[in-house]
Amino acid sequence: MTKEEIASGFQSLQDFICSELEKLDGKANFNEDIWTREEGGGGRTRTIADGNLLEKGGVAFSAVYGPVTDEMKQQLKLEGNDFFATGVSIVLHPFNPHVPIIHMNVRYFELDSGEYWFGGGIDLTPHYVVPEQVAIFHDSLKAICDQYDDTFYSKFKPWADSYFYIPHRQETRGIGGIFYDHISEKNASLSKEQLFDFAISLGRNFAKIYGEQAALGRNLPVSDTEIRWRNLRRGRYVEFNLVNDRGTKFGLHSNGRTESILMSLPPRAEWEYDFKPTPGSREEATLNFLKKKQF
């Protein structure tokens, strides 16, 4: 399977996801921004805003290539002269704080040496953690994983728990999901084609998984306190993406398109000095849950 075929498959996946999310939102449509990268390649960044469900969202496709720079070698530990990278990345920020933020990424990376790998996953960041909703989310991901390899979920869930962690806060970004990276025929039981199919399956199930979560909270009433908490939790999301996320770092270090890389940031967020939730509140319960990694 060639890198061109993989890029084409990811491009079609972007089309499918955008169509499904427009149906889920019921009001807003995606706007498309086609861009090129001077060093090689480009992409399509699609954004949605001010819908019935989504305050801001993005579904980005890219296929970029070029020389492995000294900065990339140092920061990202890459060995090779030229690289090719393609993938689809999604982040959705809903209006209602009873609906979670969600992120998905599927990607493929290849070096001129012939070395390649897949990476990606889906993770959920609830503003308020509801254990029953957590279980629904993780059950859906396990079912997809089990169709390909019954060890995937047990490997990829703790990987997500570890990756989506904010060390300076000593708390997780959300309730995890699955995350995998540098997966190829060398370290998995699947062929290259099967690993690609797994990535596509995650993407084609994305809107269904998010629709299940949205249905549980999108029509619940919202208070000013809950909006304030939503914005504080969004602030944590920003901190992780700018300080800890390797995908963001790769995009910036490879001279990627800044607007597309920072598409994941929410439209508005807050940082309140030394915020302390009210004892016994749902906000305190959520924070304790994330600090103890109880999912």
Backbone as CSV, one residue per row, in Angstrom:
resi,resn,N_x,N_y,N_z,CA_x,CA_y,CA_z,C_x,C_y,C_z
1,MET,0.854,-1.197,0.000,0.000,0.000,0.000,0.886,1.242,0.000
2,THR,0.660,2.146,-0.938,1.520,3.310,-1.079,1.064,4.460,-0.181
3,LYS,1.976,5.383,0.026,1.638,6.562,0.830,0.575,7.411,0.140
4,GLU,0.555,7.408,-1.186,-0.471,8.147,-1.921,-1.861,7.541,-1.704
5,GLU,-1.933,6.224,-1.657,-3.215,5.558,-1.413,-3.708,5.844,0.008
6,ILE,-2.788,5.861,0.961,-3.167,6.158,2.341,-3.665,7.584,2.453
7,ALA,-2.974,8.528,1.816,-3.404,9.926,1.855,-4.788,10.084,1.229
8,SER,-5.027,9.407,0.123,-6.331,9.487,-0.531,-7.434,8.933,0.368
9,GLY,-7.131,7.826,1.066,-8.107,7.252,1.993,-8.429,8.190,3.139
10,PHE,-7.416,8.889,3.654,-7.642,9.845,4.736,-8.442,11.051,4.244
11,GLN,-8.201,11.447,3.006,-8.956,12.562,2.441,-10.445,12.210,2.344
12,SER,-10.736,10.999,1.903,-12.129,10.542,1.840,-12.738,10.442,3.233
13,LEU,-11.923,10.061,4.216,-12.400,9.983,5.588,-12.804,11.364,6.095
14,GLN,-12.026,12.374,5.769,-12.394,13.732,6.148,-13.765,14.097,5.586
15,ASP,-14.012,13.762,4.325,-15.310,14.056,3.715,-16.445,13.393,4.485
16,PHE,-16.256,12.124,4.829,-17.306,11.371,5.523,-17.576,11.973,6.907
17,ILE,-16.528,12.260,7.655,-16.697,12.786,9.012,-17.404,14.141,8.983
18,CYS,-17.011,15.019,8.073,-17.644,16.333,8.002,-19.131,16.213,7.694
19,SER,-19.474,15.330,6.773,-20.876,15.127,6.432,-21.676,14.638,7.632
20,GLU,-21.118,13.681,8.380,-21.818,13.133,9.541,-21.949,14.166,10.655
21,LEU,-20.926,14.988,10.852,-20.984,15.988,11.918,-21.968,17.103,11.589
22,GLU,-22.099,17.454,10.327,-23.108,18.443,9.951,-24.511,17.929,10.267
23,LYS,-24.738,16.652,10.031,-26.037,16.058,10.382,-26.243,16.086,11.895
24,LEU,-25.188,15.780,12.644,-25.294,15.747,14.099,-25.572,17.130,14.667
25,ASP,-24.920,18.146,14.124,-25.127,19.504,14.626,-26.508,20.022,14.239
26,GLY,-26.902,19.795,13.011,-28.242,20.170,12.580,-28.430,21.603,12.142
27,LYS,-27.347,22.403,12.161,-27.484,23.806,11.783,-26.289,24.293,10.968
28,ALA,-25.110,24.174,11.525,-23.919,24.758,10.908,-23.305,23.837,9.866
29,ASN,-22.590,24.430,8.927,-21.862,23.697,7.905,-20.370,24.040,7.981
30,PHE,-19.548,23.159,7.452,-18.115,23.376,7.458,-17.704,24.356,6.358
31,ASN,-16.735,25.186,6.695,-16.045,26.027,5.715,-14.675,25.417,5.455
32,GLU,-14.230,25.460,4.204,-12.973,24.815,3.832,-11.893,25.841,3.486
33,ASP,-10.703,25.570,3.977,-9.525,26.383,3.682,-8.463,25.450,3.106
34,ILE,-8.174,25.582,1.815,-7.156,24.763,1.175,-5.818,25.504,1.235
35,TRP,-4.788,24.818,1.681,-3.496,25.471,1.863,-2.366,24.603,1.323
36,THR,-1.257,25.256,1.049,-0.059,24.559,0.595,1.108,24.885,1.513
37,ARG,2.012,23.951,1.613,3.204,24.113,2.431,4.392,24.348,1.503
38,GLU,5.147,25.388,1.764,6.236,25.778,0.870,7.240,24.652,0.658
39,GLU,7.543,23.903,1.727,8.535,22.824,1.617,8.000,21.597,0.902
40,GLY,6.661,21.474,0.803,6.070,20.343,0.121,4.755,19.900,0.736
41,GLY,3.755,19.731,-0.115,2.472,19.230,0.363,1.502,20.331,0.742
42,GLY,0.464,19.935,1.481,-0.561,20.878,1.892,-1.725,20.164,2.540
43,GLY,-2.878,20.791,2.508,-4.006,20.159,3.162,-5.293,20.929,3.009
44,ARG,-6.332,20.402,3.662,-7.646,21.031,3.696,-8.071,21.133,5.150
45,THR,-8.206,22.348,5.632,-8.688,22.567,6.989,-10.146,23.004,6.917
46,ARG,-11.001,22.236,7.574,-12.423,22.556,7.579,-12.857,22.906,8.999
47,THR,-13.556,24.022,9.134,-13.996,24.481,10.444,-15.499,24.697,10.455
48,ILE,-16.060,24.523,11.632,-17.493,24.705,11.840,-17.672,25.537,13.100
49,ALA,-18.674,26.406,13.135,-18.846,27.293,14.291,-20.304,27.713,14.432
50,ASP,-20.660,28.029,15.681,-21.960,28.620,16.007,-23.135,27.781,15.517
51,GLY,-23.028,26.470,15.759,-24.110,25.577,15.379,-25.090,25.361,16.516
52,ASN,-25.921,24.347,16.376,-26.826,23.974,17.461,-26.074,23.290,18.598
53,LEU,-25.071,22.505,18.248,-24.299,21.727,19.212,-22.896,22.284,19.403
54,LEU,-22.265,22.629,18.291,-20.839,22.966,18.305,-20.613,24.472,18.282
55,GLU,-19.870,24.939,19.273,-19.451,26.340,19.267,-18.266,26.523,18.319
56,LYS,-17.371,25.534,18.303,-16.247,25.552,17.378,-15.780,24.115,17.158
57,GLY,-15.425,23.806,15.920,-14.882,22.490,15.635,-14.030,22.550,14.388
58,GLY,-13.184,21.560,14.238,-12.352,21.491,13.054,-12.062,20.056,12.669
59,VAL,-12.020,19.808,11.368,-11.626,18.510,10.824,-10.572,18.800,9.763
60,ALA,-9.335,18.454,10.039,-8.230,18.825,9.163,-7.613,17.599,8.504
61,PHE,-7.355,17.713,7.221,-6.578,16.715,6.480,-5.292,17.366,6.007
62,SER,-4.195,16.620,6.090,-2.934,17.124,5.556,-2.122,15.980,4.984
63,ALA,-1.294,16.318,4.019,-0.307,15.397,3.454,0.906,16.258,3.117
64,VAL,1.926,16.154,3.950,3.089,17.026,3.798,4.355,16.189,3.676
65,TYR,5.353,16.766,3.059,6.606,16.048,2.866,7.751,17.051,2.750
66,GLY,8.968,16.526,2.861,10.125,17.401,2.746,11.303,16.869,3.522
67,PRO,12.344,17.660,3.621,13.545,17.221,4.340,13.328,17.158,5.842
68,VAL,13.994,16.198,6.471,14.018,16.136,7.936,15.054,17.147,8.402
69,THR,14.606,18.210,9.021,15.509,19.281,9.432,16.278,18.892,10.700
70,ASP,17.333,19.629,10.971,18.108,19.394,12.194,17.241,19.588,13.431
71,GLU,16.336,20.567,13.376,15.447,20.810,14.507,14.525,19.621,14.732
72,MET,13.994,19.038,13.652,13.136,17.867,13.769,13.914,16.679,14.330
73,LYS,15.150,16.506,13.878,15.984,15.412,14.389,16.216,15.568,15.889
74,GLN,16.440,16.801,16.320,16.723,17.045,17.730,15.475,16.943,18.593
75,GLN,14.405,17.577,18.150,13.194,17.639,18.961,12.371,16.358,18.897
76,LEU,12.351,15.706,17.713,11.445,14.583,17.488,12.156,13.249,17.323
77,LYS,13.488,13.268,17.417,14.289,12.033,17.380,14.057,11.250,16.089
78,LEU,14.045,11.947,14.960,13.837,11.295,13.679,15.177,11.025,13.003
79,GLU,15.299,9.874,12.411,16.507,9.503,11.678,16.141,9.283,10.212
80,GLY,16.609,10.160,9.352,16.309,10.055,7.933,16.548,11.393,7.270
81,ASN,16.485,11.408,5.953,16.718,12.645,5.215,15.424,13.320,4.774
82,ASP,14.410,12.515,4.429,13.137,13.064,3.970,11.975,12.325,4.639
83,PHE,10.863,13.024,4.817,9.696,12.421,5.452,8.448,12.700,4.637
84,PHE,7.420,11.868,4.902,6.072,12.073,4.378,5.124,11.825,5.539
85,ALA,4.186,12.720,5.742,3.224,12.559,6.832,1.839,12.950,6.349
86,THR,0.852,12.133,6.663,-0.524,12.438,6.286,-1.464,11.998,7.403
87,GLY,-2.605,12.640,7.497,-3.549,12.249,8.536,-4.770,13.141,8.586
88,VAL,-5.652,12.787,9.491,-6.858,13.554,9.766,-6.900,13.830,11.262
89,SER,-7.190,15.070,11.617,-7.255,15.460,13.027,-8.556,16.210,13.275
90,ILE,-9.181,15.917,14.412,-10.489,16.500,14.742,-10.491,16.973,16.193
91,VAL,-11.035,18.161,16.410,-11.340,18.624,17.765,-12.683,19.335,17.722
92,LEU,-13.566,18.999,18.676,-14.886,19.620,18.760,-15.101,20.219,20.141
93,HIS,-15.488,21.499,20.161,-15.816,22.195,21.410,-17.302,22.552,21.391
94,PRO,-18.122,21.892,22.210,-19.558,22.160,22.229,-19.898,23.387,23.079
95,PHE,-21.086,23.914,22.852,-21.586,24.995,23.706,-21.876,24.472,25.119
96,ASN,-22.644,23.384,25.180,-23.187,22.917,26.452,-22.108,22.226,27.283
97,PRO,-21.866,22.668,28.525,-20.843,22.038,29.358,-21.167,20.605,29.764
98,HIS,-22.399,20.157,29.485,-22.755,18.768,29.766,-22.424,17.848,28.581
99,VAL,-21.845,18.412,27.547,-21.343,17.649,26.402,-19.823,17.784,26.401
100,PRO,-19.099,16.702,26.231,-17.640,16.773,26.334,-16.956,17.319,25.089
101,ILE,-15.743,17.791,25.281,-14.811,18.040,24.180,-14.336,16.671,23.693
102,ILE,-14.123,16.539,22.401,-13.589,15.282,21.882,-12.492,15.566,20.866
103,HIS,-11.527,14.663,20.832,-10.403,14.775,19.898,-10.171,13.420,19.246
104,MET,-9.868,13.448,17.969,-9.447,12.235,17.268,-8.326,12.586,16.310
105,ASN,-7.407,11.655,16.154,-6.347,11.826,15.176,-5.965,10.465,14.631
106,VAL,-5.858,10.352,13.314,-5.274,9.163,12.687,-4.212,9.671,11.725
107,ARG,-3.057,9.034,11.723,-1.953,9.567,10.934,-1.028,8.446,10.451
108,TYR,-0.286,8.778,9.424,0.690,7.863,8.840,1.965,8.649,8.586
109,PHE,3.097,8.027,8.903,4.395,8.691,8.761,5.355,7.736,8.066
110,GLU,6.111,8.280,7.120,7.062,7.450,6.378,8.355,8.222,6.161
111,LEU,9.491,7.540,6.337,10.800,8.118,6.074,11.365,7.563,4.780
112,ASP,12.322,8.273,4.194,12.899,7.825,2.937,13.669,6.516,3.088
113,SER,13.955,6.118,4.316,14.613,4.837,4.564,13.667,3.658,4.352
114,GLY,12.369,3.953,4.200,11.370,2.907,4.083,10.654,2.618,5.392
115,GLU,11.176,3.136,6.498,10.511,2.962,7.796,9.187,3.720,7.785
116,TYR,8.151,3.108,8.358,6.843,3.752,8.420,6.168,3.388,9.723
117,TRP,5.161,4.168,10.069,4.322,3.803,11.206,2.992,4.550,11.148
118,PHE,2.013,3.967,11.850,0.709,4.588,12.045,0.598,5.065,13.488
119,GLY,-0.260,6.029,13.687,-0.547,6.493,15.038,-1.947,7.084,15.077
120,GLY,-2.414,7.361,16.272,-3.714,8.003,16.387,-4.453,7.635,17.652
121,GLY,-5.780,7.786,17.580,-6.617,7.471,18.729,-7.747,8.463,18.889
122,ILE,-8.553,8.218,19.890,-9.687,9.083,20.246,-9.667,9.268,21.756
123,ASP,-9.857,10.503,22.210,-9.963,10.732,23.657,-11.053,11.759,23.936
124,LEU,-11.586,11.681,25.145,-12.739,12.481,25.556,-12.363,13.358,26.746
125,THR,-12.808,14.614,26.693,-12.541,15.551,27.791,-13.865,16.128,28.290
126,PRO,-14.542,15.446,29.209,-15.793,15.989,29.753,-15.526,17.200,30.640
127,HIS,-16.413,18.159,30.599,-16.331,19.264,31.550,-16.770,18.776,32.935
128,TYR,-17.772,17.895,32.935,-18.222,17.207,34.140,-18.135,15.704,33.880
129,VAL,-17.403,15.012,34.715,-17.257,13.570,34.535,-18.489,12.847,35.075
130,VAL,-19.119,12.046,34.209,-20.250,11.201,34.589,-19.805,9.761,34.347
131,PRO,-19.579,8.972,35.398,-19.008,7.630,35.226,-19.741,6.756,34.218
132,GLU,-21.076,6.851,34.166,-21.836,6.019,33.225,-21.498,6.391,31.767
133,GLN,-21.286,7.683,31.514,-20.921,8.115,30.173,-19.501,7.690,29.831
134,VAL,-18.635,7.696,30.823,-17.268,7.228,30.633,-17.278,5.774,30.162
135,ALA,-18.104,4.965,30.807,-18.186,3.538,30.466,-18.686,3.331,29.040
136,ILE,-19.694,4.106,28.631,-20.226,3.994,27.272,-19.128,4.294,26.253
137,PHE,-18.376,5.348,26.501,-17.308,5.753,25.594,-16.243,4.670,25.460
138,HIS,-15.774,4.172,26.592,-14.714,3.164,26.553,-15.202,1.833,25.976
139,ASP,-16.442,1.478,26.234,-16.990,0.251,25.646,-17.018,0.340,24.121
140,SER,-17.355,1.517,23.589,-17.393,1.700,22.140,-16.006,1.538,21.531
141,LEU,-15.001,2.116,22.179,-13.644,2.007,21.662,-13.128,0.575,21.738
142,LYS,-13.445,-0.119,22.826,-12.988,-1.512,22.964,-13.596,-2.386,21.862
143,ALA,-14.852,-2.140,21.534,-15.513,-2.944,20.502,-14.822,-2.770,19.150
144,ILE,-14.398,-1.547,18.831,-13.686,-1.308,17.571,-12.331,-1.996,17.598
145,CYS,-11.606,-1.826,18.693,-10.285,-2.449,18.815,-10.367,-3.963,18.668
146,ASP,-11.351,-4.562,19.317,-11.464,-6.025,19.340,-11.725,-6.614,17.957
147,GLN,-12.260,-5.815,17.038,-12.483,-6.300,15.679,-11.164,-6.558,14.951
148,TYR,-10.092,-5.941,15.427,-8.797,-6.045,14.750,-7.772,-6.840,15.554
149,ASP,-7.728,-6.615,16.862,-6.777,-7.321,17.719,-7.286,-7.184,19.150
150,ASP,-7.547,-8.313,19.793,-8.145,-8.240,21.131,-7.163,-7.779,22.205
151,THR,-5.929,-7.470,21.811,-4.978,-6.878,22.767,-4.879,-5.362,22.603
152,PHE,-5.441,-4.823,21.526,-5.268,-3.392,21.250,-5.798,-2.517,22.383
153,TYR,-7.025,-2.769,22.828,-7.611,-1.888,23.844,-6.791,-1.918,25.135
154,SER,-6.374,-3.101,25.560,-5.610,-3.206,26.803,-4.244,-2.528,26.690
155,LYS,-3.733,-2.383,25.464,-2.463,-1.684,25.241,-2.677,-0.180,25.055
156,PHE,-3.698,0.161,24.278,-3.864,1.550,23.864,-4.562,2.415,24.908
157,LYS,-5.383,1.821,25.789,-6.029,2.617,26.834,-5.007,3.185,27.819
158,PRO,-4.126,2.363,28.439,-3.145,2.956,29.354,-2.192,3.915,28.657
159,TRP,-1.958,3.698,27.367,-1.128,4.623,26.595,-1.796,5.996,26.561
160,ALA,-3.108,6.031,26.366,-3.849,7.297,26.380,-3.829,7.929,27.770
161,ASP,-4.027,7.098,28.799,-4.006,7.620,30.173,-2.682,8.324,30.463
162,SER,-1.602,7.734,29.972,-0.273,8.294,30.202,-0.018,9.519,29.330
163,TYR,-0.456,9.456,28.075,-0.154,10.546,27.142,-0.936,11.809,27.485
164,PHE,-2.243,11.670,27.709,-3.081,12.845,27.936,-3.058,13.236,29.423
165,TYR,-1.884,13.569,29.874,-1.645,13.912,31.279,-0.949,15.267,31.327
166,ILE,-1.384,16.108,32.258,-0.812,17.446,32.412,0.090,17.429,33.647
167,PRO,1.400,17.225,33.478,2.282,17.056,34.644,2.266,18.238,35.603
168,HIS,2.228,19.449,35.079,2.289,20.614,35.975,1.001,20.807,36.766
169,ARG,-0.070,20.122,36.363,-1.322,20.142,37.125,-1.530,18.848,37.907
170,GLN,-0.773,17.830,37.548,-0.917,16.498,38.148,-2.346,15.986,37.999
171,GLU,-2.846,16.148,36.777,-4.183,15.649,36.460,-4.230,15.288,34.980
172,THR,-5.163,14.416,34.618,-5.333,14.066,33.220,-6.141,15.148,32.511
173,ARG,-5.961,15.208,31.177,-6.728,16.183,30.405,-8.204,15.836,30.414
174,GLY,-8.506,14.556,30.393,-9.891,14.105,30.391,-9.956,12.685,30.893
175,ILE,-10.835,11.889,30.313,-11.008,10.511,30.780,-10.378,9.499,29.816
176,GLY,-9.430,9.999,29.015,-8.661,9.116,28.163,-9.449,8.587,26.990
177,GLY,-9.093,7.383,26.599,-9.650,6.748,25.420,-8.641,5.730,24.951
178,ILE,-8.211,5.856,23.701,-7.102,5.036,23.213,-6.108,5.931,22.491
179,PHE,-4.855,5.549,22.560,-3.789,6.272,21.874,-2.731,5.266,21.461
180,TYR,-2.217,5.432,20.254,-1.141,4.556,19.800,-0.220,5.341,18.872
181,ASP,1.021,4.915,18.781,1.990,5.611,17.948,3.092,4.640,17.545
182,HIS,3.742,4.948,16.425,4.842,4.117,15.926,4.440,2.635,15.812
183,ILE,3.225,2.386,15.307,2.743,1.018,15.128,2.927,0.611,13.658
184,SER,3.569,-0.515,13.440,3.773,-1.041,12.096,3.734,-2.560,12.141
185,GLU,4.017,-3.182,11.007,4.060,-4.649,10.963,5.132,-5.206,11.893
186,LYS,6.118,-4.382,12.231,7.208,-4.846,13.093,6.747,-5.140,14.518
187,ASN,5.763,-4.380,14.998,5.366,-4.525,16.397,3.871,-4.762,16.584
188,ALA,3.175,-5.129,15.514,1.747,-5.435,15.611,1.463,-6.722,14.828
189,SER,0.339,-7.325,15.125,-0.032,-8.585,14.470,-0.694,-8.360,13.126
190,LEU,-0.875,-7.095,12.722,-1.601,-6.761,11.506,-0.667,-6.308,10.389
191,SER,-1.134,-6.478,9.160,-0.397,-5.985,8.007,-0.571,-4.472,7.893
192,LYS,0.181,-3.889,6.984,0.063,-2.459,6.734,-1.358,-2.097,6.318
193,GLU,-1.949,-2.898,5.444,-3.309,-2.647,4.994,-4.311,-2.748,6.140
194,GLN,-4.111,-3.705,7.032,-5.017,-3.871,8.172,-4.881,-2.724,9.175
195,LEU,-3.680,-2.242,9.367,-3.475,-1.097,10.257,-4.153,0.146,9.688
196,PHE,-4.078,0.293,8.373,-4.788,1.399,7.726,-6.299,1.237,7.907
197,ASP,-6.805,0.022,7.734,-8.238,-0.232,7.917,-8.681,0.082,9.345
198,PHE,-7.830,-0.225,10.314,-8.146,0.089,11.708,-8.289,1.591,11.892
199,ALA,-7.361,2.363,11.318,-7.435,3.824,11.412,-8.722,4.346,10.768
200,ILE,-9.074,3.808,9.612,-10.297,4.245,8.925,-11.532,3.882,9.745
201,SER,-11.514,2.710,10.381,-12.649,2.288,11.206,-12.858,3.235,12.383
202,LEU,-11.763,3.651,13.018,-11.879,4.626,14.105,-12.556,5.894,13.596
203,GLY,-12.105,6.358,12.431,-12.655,7.583,11.882,-14.115,7.467,11.492
204,ARG,-14.495,6.357,10.914,-15.878,6.202,10.463,-16.840,6.000,11.629
205,ASN,-16.320,5.626,12.786,-17.151,5.488,13.983,-17.148,6.741,14.853
206,PHE,-16.348,7.728,14.472,-16.175,8.911,15.315,-17.490,9.641,15.589
207,ALA,-18.234,9.963,14.526,-19.469,10.736,14.705,-20.502,9.965,15.521
208,LYS,-20.565,8.659,15.330,-21.498,7.839,16.109,-21.133,7.889,17.590
209,ILE,-19.850,7.730,17.891,-19.400,7.769,19.282,-19.707,9.125,19.911
210,TYR,-19.434,10.199,19.179,-19.694,11.527,19.739,-21.188,11.796,19.830
211,GLY,-21.933,11.273,18.878,-23.375,11.450,18.927,-23.990,10.830,20.175
212,GLU,-23.465,9.691,20.601,-23.947,9.053,21.833,-23.701,9.953,23.040
213,GLN,-22.520,10.571,23.085,-22.195,11.456,24.198,-23.033,12.738,24.148
214,ALA,-23.182,13.294,22.959,-23.933,14.538,22.823,-25.395,14.366,23.211
215,ALA,-25.984,13.226,22.855,-27.394,12.987,23.146,-27.680,12.993,24.640
216,LEU,-26.684,12.656,25.436,-26.873,12.588,26.888,-26.817,13.956,27.559
217,GLY,-26.350,14.992,26.848,-26.199,16.275,27.530,-26.582,17.518,26.774
218,ARG,-26.810,17.423,25.468,-26.968,18.650,24.675,-28.229,19.436,25.004
219,ASN,-29.229,18.794,25.574,-30.489,19.489,25.885,-30.654,19.806,27.370
220,LEU,-29.629,19.546,28.172,-29.707,19.861,29.596,-29.569,21.366,29.821
221,PRO,-30.279,21.910,30.810,-30.158,23.345,31.098,-28.758,23.690,31.608
222,VAL,-28.366,24.948,31.423,-27.008,25.391,31.738,-27.060,26.643,32.601
223,SER,-26.229,26.674,33.639,-26.144,27.838,34.522,-24.861,28.621,34.252
224,ASP,-24.771,29.829,34.788,-23.557,30.646,34.652,-22.362,29.956,35.304
225,THR,-22.605,29.285,36.422,-21.529,28.555,37.104,-20.968,27.456,36.213
226,GLU,-21.852,26.780,35.501,-21.412,25.693,34.623,-20.639,26.218,33.413
227,ILE,-21.040,27.380,32.893,-20.300,27.993,31.785,-18.909,28.420,32.256
228,ARG,-18.835,28.988,33.430,-17.534,29.376,33.985,-16.624,28.164,34.135
229,TRP,-17.178,27.065,34.635,-16.396,25.842,34.801,-15.974,25.284,33.442
230,ARG,-16.879,25.322,32.479,-16.531,24.874,31.126,-15.314,25.635,30.609
231,ASN,-15.311,26.939,30.813,-14.212,27.749,30.298,-12.905,27.490,31.037
232,LEU,-12.992,27.190,32.331,-11.784,26.826,33.085,-11.238,25.490,32.604
233,ARG,-12.127,24.533,32.308,-11.668,23.238,31.796,-11.084,23.386,30.385
234,ARG,-11.644,24.278,29.617,-11.051,24.576,28.311,-9.635,25.122,28.470
235,GLY,-9.430,25.897,29.529,-8.089,26.412,29.779,-7.078,25.303,29.984
236,ARG,-7.482,24.255,30.693,-6.610,23.094,30.873,-6.315,22.441,29.519
237,TYR,-7.324,22.391,28.655,-7.152,21.796,27.333,-6.086,22.567,26.553
238,VAL,-6.144,23.883,26.630,-5.158,24.725,25.953,-3.761,24.452,26.496
239,GLU,-3.643,24.368,27.822,-2.336,24.126,28.436,-1.703,22.848,27.905
240,PHE,-2.473,21.780,27.863,-1.920,20.512,27.381,-1.478,20.635,25.930
241,ASN,-2.340,21.194,25.086,-2.025,21.241,23.662,-0.784,22.073,23.367
242,LEU,-0.582,23.155,24.111,0.553,24.030,23.831,1.832,23.594,24.524
243,VAL,1.704,22.915,25.643,2.895,22.552,26.421,3.326,21.119,26.196
244,ASN,2.365,20.191,26.089,2.686,18.764,26.145,2.454,17.977,24.857
245,ASP,1.581,18.452,23.989,1.167,17.614,22.860,2.266,17.501,21.808
246,ARG,2.648,16.268,21.477,3.711,16.036,20.501,3.266,16.387,19.081
247,GLY,1.968,16.192,18.785,1.475,16.533,17.456,1.595,18.024,17.180
248,THR,1.255,18.832,18.183,1.403,20.281,18.040,2.868,20.638,17.824
249,LYS,3.748,20.019,18.593,5.179,20.302,18.462,5.692,19.906,17.089
250,PHE,5.253,18.719,16.589,5.702,18.295,15.266,5.273,19.314,14.211
251,GLY,4.018,19.745,14.276,3.529,20.701,13.291,4.329,21.984,13.282
252,LEU,4.636,22.495,14.472,5.383,23.743,14.564,6.841,23.565,14.149
253,HIS,7.451,22.449,14.568,8.864,22.223,14.243,9.067,21.857,12.774
254,SER,8.028,21.355,12.113,8.149,21.010,10.693,7.662,22.147,9.801
255,ASN,7.498,23.323,10.400,7.052,24.512,9.668,5.684,24.293,9.048
256,GLY,4.815,23.676,9.839,3.448,23.472,9.392,2.653,24.762,9.418
257,ARG,1.411,24.674,9.012,0.557,25.859,8.942,-0.015,26.159,10.327
258,THR,0.350,27.308,10.857,0.016,27.642,12.247,-1.488,27.618,12.502
259,GLU,-2.285,28.200,11.603,-3.729,28.247,11.812,-4.313,26.849,11.922
260,SER,-3.831,25.919,11.094,-4.359,24.552,11.134,-3.891,23.815,12.373
261,ILE,-2.637,24.061,12.778,-2.095,23.399,13.967,-2.859,23.834,15.214
262,LEU,-3.197,25.114,15.294,-3.870,25.646,16.483,-5.391,25.636,16.348
263,MET,-5.888,24.942,15.336,-7.329,24.758,15.161,-7.967,24.136,16.390
264,SER,-7.187,23.360,17.153,-7.722,22.613,18.286,-8.101,23.501,19.472
265,LEU,-7.670,24.740,19.476,-7.918,25.591,20.640,-9.365,26.070,20.668
266,PRO,-9.942,26.192,21.856,-11.351,26.600,21.979,-11.532,28.065,21.634
267,PRO,-12.774,28.485,21.324,-13.015,29.881,20.966,-12.850,30.828,22.145
268,ARG,-13.095,30.324,23.338,-12.888,31.138,24.543,-12.591,30.201,25.706
269,ALA,-11.679,30.638,26.560,-11.267,29.853,27.721,-10.884,30.817,28.833
270,GLU,-10.747,30.289,30.053,-10.433,31.159,31.197,-9.361,30.536,32.076
271,TRP,-8.609,31.414,32.727,-7.652,31.018,33.751,-7.908,31.916,34.959
272,GLU,-8.327,31.309,36.037,-8.602,32.065,37.264,-7.529,31.723,38.285
273,TYR,-6.929,32.736,38.863,-5.808,32.504,39.764,-6.227,31.660,40.966
274,ASP,-5.520,30.554,41.156,-5.689,29.675,42.320,-7.155,29.305,42.549
275,PHE,-7.827,28.905,41.489,-9.238,28.533,41.601,-9.401,27.311,42.500
276,LYS,-10.349,27.378,43.403,-10.680,26.260,44.284,-12.172,25.970,44.138
277,PRO,-12.540,24.770,43.708,-13.967,24.452,43.588,-14.639,24.395,44.956
278,THR,-15.921,24.631,44.974,-16.687,24.555,46.211,-16.671,23.130,46.752
279,PRO,-16.347,22.953,48.040,-16.330,21.596,48.611,-17.670,20.889,48.419
280,GLY,-17.598,19.655,47.969,-18.793,18.857,47.760,-19.496,19.105,46.445
281,SER,-18.951,19.985,45.605,-19.600,20.325,44.341,-19.241,19.315,43.247
282,ARG,-19.986,19.353,42.143,-19.676,18.506,40.999,-18.339,18.895,40.381
283,GLU,-18.017,20.183,40.495,-16.729,20.635,39.983,-15.585,20.010,40.774
284,GLU,-15.717,19.936,42.080,-14.687,19.303,42.909,-14.602,17.814,42.610
285,ALA,-15.758,17.183,42.422,-15.766,15.743,42.134,-15.061,15.446,40.812
286,THR,-15.305,16.279,39.806,-14.639,16.086,38.515,-13.140,16.261,38.646
287,LEU,-12.711,17.288,39.343,-11.276,17.534,39.507,-10.609,16.391,40.261
288,ASN,-11.245,15.901,41.304,-10.690,14.769,42.053,-10.602,13.521,41.189
289,PHE,-11.607,13.326,40.366,-11.634,12.176,39.462,-10.438,12.214,38.513
290,LEU,-10.168,13.386,37.963,-9.075,13.526,37.003,-7.705,13.426,37.674
291,LYS,-7.607,13.876,38.907,-6.329,13.773,39.614,-6.028,12.347,40.046
292,LYS,-7.074,11.581,40.328,-6.867,10.197,40.787,-6.871,9.202,39.639
293,LYS,-7.174,9.670,38.400,-7.204,8.798,37.226,-8.047,7.539,37.515
294,GLN,-9.317,7.760,37.863,-10.191,6.674,38.289,-10.917,5.983,37.151
295,PHE,-10.651,6.325,35.916,-11.393,5.758,34.786,-10.684,4.520,34.247
